[in-house]
Amino acid sequence: MPGQQLPINDLSETSSGGCGGIVRSTVKDRRKSERKRLPEWFRTTLPVGEAQIQFNETKSRVKENNLHTVCEEARCPNVHDCWGRGTATFMIAGQECTRSCRFCAVGTVKTPPPLDENEPRDLAQAVSNMGISHVVITVVNRDDLEDGGASHYKECIKAVNEREPNVTIEFLCSDLDSNMSALAYLLHESPLSVFAHNVECVPRLDQNVRDSRASFNQSLAILKEAKKLRPDILTKTSLMVGVGETDDEIEEALSMLRKADVDIITLGQYLSPSWKHLAVDRFPTPQQFATWDESARAIGFKAVASGPLVRSSYRAGLLLAEAKGGQPVATLTASGAAVSNLSSSPSKDGQA
């Protein structure tokens, strides 16, 4: 009677010391096996009531007009929440970046294609077609351009404002390679409500997390200069956690940002896009995110969103309203992101 056939290893994926030697996994296999499982608090819920109707209408417009948003393409866990509140995010200046940060899923290229001269018009049309009330415009780094792309960004912002003057605009900018003249040109007479630039991680981890051309101090300088140039525009930034920082370092970073007059802060959990990217170091609990929320409010941030599922553009329109004196976003019933020690005050339809 023939014996049972044993499974055979795929030698293209392993290496050994010959017959009977030790089989060694590839870097890919090892990194995949080391990836941490998501904690139980990583859950979202679908919108209900008016928010569900708004989400369905927005999604229909996106499909009918063949629009492309970061919300869908990045598979953001908060897409239902944001679209249900009339907020959407678009990325301009191309789909590939001139930098290679270890946390980011965006592709890298040394010389990107030329800018699309029709993009300002097309972006404005897309915002109009979606019927949204707040738009977040984000960009890749364009170190190949003399002004870092500032003149193109300005044209895009202007086009949206001229087409839909009642839509509030948030611009999530690159560091423009520290070109302060380009920043001044971008912000001059700009109709922006929020100027955002992400510091991403605490200063000690710059070399581990970000491209060598980026740093916390460089990002901080951009935020400081933006506030100096346009004190009427709210400034905003975002911190990822789970990339190797300590709780104390987060507190220190918050203090540095507030001293730079940053108005709005978001804190969220880093999730590795693939085995090739930076591995997740830890998963702070929702209670720890609530503590950071409390710390940020105590030192004077005008609006805060802190939670495992928070992303830099999370509830952007509502954070703008909070910064202007509205109800704290963290106290509004949500689809699972921002947490706080503040008492809750749900809206009528159960959604924020």
N, C-alpha and C positions, 0 to 999 in steps of 0.2 A: 504494500500500500504506500503510495508516494507520500512523503512528508509535506507539511504545510510550508508554503513558500514564504520566506522572510522578506520584510520590506527592504528596499534598496535605497540608500542615500543618494541624493542628487549631488554628484561630485563637483558640479559646476558651482554649487553654493557652499561647499565645505572644503576643508583641506585636512590632510592627515599625514602621519609620519610613515605611511606605507601600510602594508597588510597588518592588521591588528593594532595600528597606531591610534592615537587619540584624534577623534574627529573634532575639528574646531569650527565654530560658527563664524560667519562673516560679520563684518561690522554692522551691516544692515540687520541681520538676525539678532545680534546682541542688543542693539539699540531698541529694536522693536520689543524684545522681551523685557527690557528695563523700563519701558514706558509705564508711567503710573496710571492706575485706574481712576476714573472720575469719581469723586465723592458723591454721596447720595443727594447733596443739595444742588447738583447741577441739573435742574429741571425747569422747564418753562411751561406756561399754560397758554392756551389760545385766547384771543380777545372775545368779548361777548358784547351784546347790545349794539350801541351806536359805533363803538370802536370796531366791531366785526364788520359792520356795514361799510365803514370808511376804508378798512383794510381791503375788502373785496373790490370796492370801486377803484382803489389805487392799483391793485394787482391787475385788474382788467385793463386799465389805461396803459400800464407797462407792457402788457402782452399785445394789445391792439396796436400800439405805436412802436413796437419792437425796440423798446428802451432798455438800456443796460445800467444797472445801479450797483454800487458797491454792496448794498444791503443784500442782494441776492447772490452776486458773484462771490462774495466772501462768506456766504452762508451764515450771516450774522444771526445769533440766537434771539435777537430782539427785533427782528424784522416785523413781526406781527404788532408788537407794541408801538414801534415808531410809525409804521405806515397807518396804523389805526389812529394815530394822532396827527397825521398830515406832515410828517417829516421824512425826508429821504436824503441819501448821500450819493454823490457822483464823483468819480475820479477823472481828472483831466490831464492833459499833457502826455498821454501815452499809457501803455499798459506795462512798461518795463522801466526799471529804475537804474540809475547810474551807480547806485551803492548796493552793498550786499550785507545788510544787517542779518544777524544769525537767527532772529526771531520772526522775520517777515517772509510771507509766502509770495510776495511780488517778485517776478523774474528780474534778473540783472543783465544789463547790456552796457558795454563801454560807450557805444555811439548809437543812441536811439534814433528812430526815424524822425524826420523833420516834423515840427508842430503842424497841426491841422488848422489852416487859416479859417476854415468854416466852423471850427469847434465852438467859438463864442455864440454864434447864431444857433447852432444845433443844440447846445446846452440850454440856452434860453427857451427854445422850442420844447425840449424835453421837460423842463420844469413846468412850463405852461400846460403841457399835455397831461402831466401827472395830477395837476390840481392841488398841489401841496401848499402849505402855509409857511414852512421853514425849510430851507435847503442847506445842506452841508456840502461844500465843494472841497475836495481833497486832491492832493497831487503826489506824483512821484518826484524824486529828486532829479533835477536836470542840470547836473554839474557841467554838461557839455555846452550849455548856453552861457553867454557872457553875463547876463543878469539873472541867471538861475531860473529863468522863465517868468520873471516878475511882470514884464510887459504883457505877456500872453494871459497871465492870470488876471491882470487888471481888466483886460478886454472881456474876458469871460464874466467877471463879476458885473461889469458895466452892462453887458448885454442882458443878463438875467434881470437886473434892476430896471432897465428900460422896458423890458417886455412884461415883467410882473412886479411893479413897484410896491405892491402890498406884501410880497413875500420877503421875510427876513432872511438875511444871508450870513452864514458862518463859513469862514475860510480856514481850512486846516492846511497850513503852509509848511513848506520845507524850511531848512535853515538858510536857504539861498547862499550857501557857502560863505556865510558871514558878510555878505555884501549889503552893508547898511544903506548905501545909496539906492540900491534896488528896492530895499524894503521901504524907504521913504517914498519912492516913486509909486510903489504899489498902494501904499496907504493914503497918499495925498487925495483928498476929496473922495475917498472911497465910501460907498454906501453900506459898508459892512456893519453888522450888529456885533459880531464876534470875530476876533482874530485868534486862531488857535495854532499852537505849535507844541508837539509832544516831546517831553524830555525822556520818555520811555522807561528809564530805570534810574536807580540811585547812582550817584557819581562814581563810586568804587567799581561798578560793573560795566562801565562804558566799553572797555576793551573786550569784554566777554560777550556783550549783547549787541552793540552797535558797530556800524562801519567805522573804520579808523578815521574817517573825515568828520565824524560826528562826536559830540560830547555833551555832557550835562551843562557845563559852563558855557559852551557855545550856544546851546539852546536857550539857556537862561538869559544870555545877552540879547538874543533876538526878542524874547518876551519883554525884557526891560525897555528896549529901544522902541518896540511897538507901542507900549504904554506911554512912553515919553512923547512920541510923535503924535499919537491920537488918544489922549486920555479919555475921550468920549466913547471909544470902542472898548468893549469888554474883552479881556484877554483870558485865555483858557489853555490848560495843558492836561496831560494824562500820564499816569504812572502804571506800569505793569508790576505785579507781584508774582513770586514763584520762579524768579530767575537767579536766585542766590542771595538776595538781600536779607537783612534782619529787620525785625519790627522797629528797632531803634533807628535804623537808617531810613526807614519810611518816614518816621516822625521828623528826622532832621531834614529830609528832602522837602517835606511839606513846609517846614519853617523857612527854608531858603526860597521856595517859590512864593510864599506869601510876602516875604521881604522885598521881592521883585515886583510886588503889586499885581500878581496874577489873581484874577477875580474868581475863576471857575476851575474846579479840579475834579477829575474822574479817576477812580482807582479800580482796576479790574484784574482778574486772574489771567495770567499768561497760559495759553494752551499751544503746544507745539504743533505746527501745521503738518509736519511729517517727521519721519525718523532722521532725516538729514538736518533738521533744524535743532536749535538749542533745546535740550531736554528740560522738562518741568522739574524744578527743585522741590517745591512743596505746594500744598493746597491750604492756605489759611482758612479758618472757619468763617462763616458769616458773622459770628460774634466779633472776630478780630476786625473784619471790614467795618462793622458798626463802630468799633472803637476808633478806627482811623477817621470815620465820618465825624465822630464827636470831636476829635482833635482838630480836624480841618476847620470845623465851624468855630471852635474856641479861639483860633488864631485869626479869624476874620475873613475866610473865603465867603464870597457872596452866594455861591451855589456849589453843592457837593453831590456827587453820585459815587457811591462806594459799594462794591459787591462783586461776588465771583463772576457774574455774567456781564458786568458793566464793560462797555467798550467806549472808545474815545468820543464817538458820536451818539452814545446812548441818550435817548430822550433830550436831544439837543435843544429842541424848541421849548420844552418845559424847563430846562436848566436856564435858558435865557430869561424866561418869565420869572423864575425863582430869583435870579440875580438882580432883577428889577423890583424885587419886593414881593413876589408871589409866593405861594405855598411851597415849602420844601418838597422836591421831587421824591425824596426818600419816604415821605409820609403818605404818599398816594399809593393806592393798591396797584400792583404791577404784575407783569407776566414773569416775575421771578428774578429781578436783578438787584437794584439798589436796596441796601439795608441801613438801618440807623437805630439809635437809641431814642430818637424822637418819637412822640406818640403819633399813631396813625390817624388819618382823617380821610377815609375813602370818599371818592366822588360818587355822584348819584348812580352812575352806571357800573360801578365796581371796578373801573379802570382809570388809570391816571392819564 
